[in-house]
């Protein structure tokens, strides 16, 4: 009996993942607010009623996509502001990690960039909550740095949000160069230079905030 249940559970998980993957593929050309349940189930080859065994609605599926797109990034976000190395090393490491993630998961990055201010409220809120978690985790990393001695918690959180916002902005810029058919290596290098300058500016402000 337990073996049979295990097989059923594995099949259920497989179908759920297939629905997520199909939705993500369909969302390359449209927003979540225009995505139809039947489009997703047709792409997977299951009956529309099967959808409700996994998700309450398309919005619920969208929230699951947010978890999939952002949930695994928490270790990477903390790494980008780790105290290891000098300022330029930290910046180079952060930008390299972001660029690599965009190249590996462009559909997830596109989904978050589009739906962050999209028309589906539960998904907007899920993205906002994940970014708030990132900021709290970045704040905890920043607090370990000797340079943060004497900082007020609110100021550290404000700084953490600046870093998180810049990471999201940099990912969006890298995605644009990835998707542009005629994007040159020089354009990708320009994104790296812009991100480097912005992170340096945040770093300079960080050093002198308490002056």
C-alpha positions as CSV (number, residue, x, y, z in Angstrom):
1,X,0.0,0.0,0.0
2,X,2.7,2.5,0.9
3,X,4.5,1.7,-2.3
4,X,1.4,2.4,-4.3
5,X,0.9,5.7,-2.4
6,X,4.5,6.6,-3.1
7,X,4.0,6.1,-6.8
8,X,0.8,8.2,-6.8
9,X,2.5,11.0,-4.9
10,X,5.5,11.0,-7.3
11,X,3.1,11.1,-10.2
12,X,1.1,14.0,-8.6
13,X,4.4,15.9,-8.1
14,X,5.4,15.2,-11.7
15,X,2.1,16.6,-13.0
16,X,2.3,19.6,-10.7
17,X,5.8,20.4,-11.9
18,X,4.7,20.0,-15.5
19,X,1.9,22.5,-14.9
20,X,4.5,25.0,-13.5
21,X,6.9,24.4,-16.4
22,X,4.1,24.8,-19.0
23,X,2.9,28.0,-17.4
24,X,6.4,29.4,-17.2
25,X,6.8,28.7,-20.9
26,X,3.5,30.3,-21.9
27,X,4.4,33.4,-19.8
28,X,7.4,34.2,-22.0
29,X,4.9,35.8,-24.4
30,X,2.2,37.1,-22.0
31,X,1.5,38.3,-18.5
32,X,0.0,36.1,-15.8
33,X,-3.3,38.1,-15.8
34,X,-4.0,37.0,-19.4
35,X,-3.0,33.3,-18.9
36,X,-5.9,30.9,-19.1
37,X,-6.2,27.7,-17.0
38,X,-7.1,25.7,-20.2
39,X,-4.0,27.0,-21.9
40,X,-1.8,25.5,-19.2
41,X,-3.7,22.1,-19.0
42,X,-3.7,21.8,-22.8
43,X,0.1,22.3,-22.9
44,X,0.5,19.5,-20.3
45,X,-2.1,17.2,-21.9
46,X,-4.4,16.9,-18.8
47,X,-8.0,17.7,-18.3
48,X,-8.8,21.2,-16.9
49,X,-10.3,19.6,-13.8
50,X,-6.9,18.0,-13.0
51,X,-5.5,21.6,-12.5
52,X,-7.5,21.9,-9.3
53,X,-5.8,19.0,-7.7
54,X,-2.7,21.1,-7.6
55,X,-3.7,24.7,-7.6
56,X,-6.8,26.7,-6.5
57,X,-6.4,29.2,-9.3
58,X,-4.0,30.6,-11.9
59,X,-3.0,33.2,-9.2
60,X,-2.2,30.3,-6.8
61,X,0.0,28.8,-9.6
62,X,1.7,32.2,-10.0
63,X,2.5,32.2,-6.3
64,X,4.1,28.8,-6.6
65,X,6.1,30.1,-9.5
66,X,7.4,33.0,-7.3
67,X,8.5,30.4,-4.7
68,X,10.2,28.4,-7.4
69,X,11.9,31.5,-8.9
70,X,13.0,33.2,-5.7
71,X,12.9,30.7,-3.0
72,X,16.2,29.0,-3.9
73,X,18.1,32.4,-4.2
74,X,18.4,33.2,-0.5
75,X,21.9,31.7,-0.1
76,X,23.1,33.6,-3.3
77,X,21.7,36.9,-2.1
78,X,23.5,36.6,1.2
79,X,26.7,35.7,-0.6
80,X,26.6,38.8,-2.7
81,X,27.1,41.0,0.4
82,X,29.4,38.7,2.4
83,X,32.2,40.4,4.2
84,X,34.7,38.2,2.5
85,X,37.1,40.2,0.2
86,X,37.5,43.9,-0.3
87,X,34.8,46.1,-1.8
88,X,35.7,45.5,-5.5
89,X,35.9,41.7,-4.9
90,X,32.4,41.8,-3.3
91,X,31.0,43.8,-6.2
92,X,32.6,41.5,-8.9
93,X,31.3,38.4,-7.1
94,X,27.8,39.8,-6.8
95,X,27.6,40.8,-10.4
96,X,29.0,37.5,-11.6
97,X,26.5,35.5,-9.5
98,X,23.6,37.6,-10.9
99,X,24.8,37.2,-14.5
100,X,25.2,33.5,-14.1
101,X,21.7,33.2,-12.6
102,X,20.1,35.1,-15.4
103,X,21.8,32.9,-18.0
104,X,20.7,29.8,-16.2
105,X,17.1,30.8,-15.3
106,X,16.0,33.5,-17.8
107,X,12.3,32.5,-17.7
108,X,12.2,32.9,-13.9
109,X,13.9,36.2,-14.0
110,X,11.5,37.4,-16.8
111,X,8.5,36.2,-14.8
112,X,9.5,38.1,-11.6
113,X,10.5,41.3,-13.5
114,X,7.1,41.3,-15.3
115,X,4.9,40.3,-12.4
116,X,6.6,42.4,-9.7
117,X,4.3,45.2,-10.8
118,X,1.7,43.1,-12.6
119,X,-2.0,42.8,-12.3
120,X,-2.3,39.7,-10.1
121,X,-2.3,40.9,-6.5
122,X,-1.4,37.6,-4.7
123,X,1.6,37.3,-7.0
124,X,2.7,40.9,-6.4
125,X,2.5,40.3,-2.7
126,X,4.4,37.0,-2.9
127,X,7.2,38.7,-4.7
128,X,7.2,41.6,-2.3
129,X,7.4,39.2,0.7
130,X,10.3,37.3,-0.9
131,X,12.2,40.5,-1.5
132,X,11.5,41.6,2.1
133,X,13.0,38.3,3.2
134,X,16.0,39.0,1.1
135,X,16.4,42.4,2.7
136,X,16.2,40.9,6.2
137,X,18.9,38.3,5.3
138,X,21.1,40.9,3.7
139,X,20.7,43.1,6.8
140,X,21.8,40.2,9.0
141,X,24.9,39.8,6.8
142,X,25.6,43.5,6.9
143,X,25.3,43.5,10.7
144,X,28.2,41.1,10.9
145,X,30.6,43.5,9.1
146,X,32.7,45.7,11.5
147,X,31.8,48.7,9.3
148,X,28.2,48.3,10.6
149,X,29.2,49.0,14.2
150,X,26.9,51.6,15.7
151,X,24.3,51.5,12.8
152,X,20.6,51.7,13.7
153,X,18.6,48.6,12.6
154,X,16.3,50.8,10.4
155,X,19.4,52.2,8.6
156,X,20.8,48.7,8.1
157,X,17.5,47.6,6.6
158,X,17.4,50.6,4.4
159,X,20.8,49.8,3.1
160,X,19.8,46.1,2.6
161,X,16.9,47.2,0.5
162,X,19.2,49.3,-1.7
163,X,21.3,46.2,-2.3
164,X,18.3,44.0,-3.1
165,X,16.8,46.6,-5.4
166,X,20.1,46.9,-7.3
167,X,20.4,43.1,-7.6
168,X,16.9,43.0,-9.2
169,X,17.7,45.9,-11.5
170,X,21.0,44.3,-12.6
171,X,19.3,41.0,-13.3
172,X,16.7,42.8,-15.5
173,X,19.5,44.6,-17.4
174,X,21.3,41.3,-18.0
175,X,18.1,39.7,-19.2
176,X,17.6,42.5,-21.7
177,X,21.0,41.8,-23.2
178,X,20.4,38.1,-23.2
179,X,17.1,38.4,-25.1
180,X,18.3,41.0,-27.6
181,X,19.3,39.1,-30.7
182,X,21.9,41.6,-31.7
183,X,23.3,42.3,-28.2
184,X,27.1,42.5,-28.3
185,X,29.6,41.6,-25.7
186,X,30.3,45.3,-25.4
187,X,26.7,45.8,-24.3
188,X,26.9,43.1,-21.7
189,X,30.1,44.7,-20.5
190,X,28.3,48.0,-20.2
191,X,25.7,46.4,-17.9
192,X,28.5,45.1,-15.8
193,X,30.1,48.6,-15.6
194,X,26.8,50.3,-14.8
195,X,26.1,47.7,-12.0
196,X,29.6,48.1,-10.7
197,X,29.4,51.9,-10.5
198,X,26.0,51.8,-8.8
199,X,27.2,49.3,-6.2
200,X,30.3,51.4,-5.6
201,X,28.1,54.4,-5.0
202,X,26.1,52.5,-2.5
203,X,29.3,51.3,-0.8
204,X,30.6,54.9,-0.6
205,X,27.4,56.1,1.0
206,X,27.6,53.1,3.4
207,X,31.1,54.2,4.5
208,X,30.1,57.8,5.2
209,X,26.5,57.4,6.3
210,X,27.3,58.1,10.0
211,X,29.7,61.0,9.3
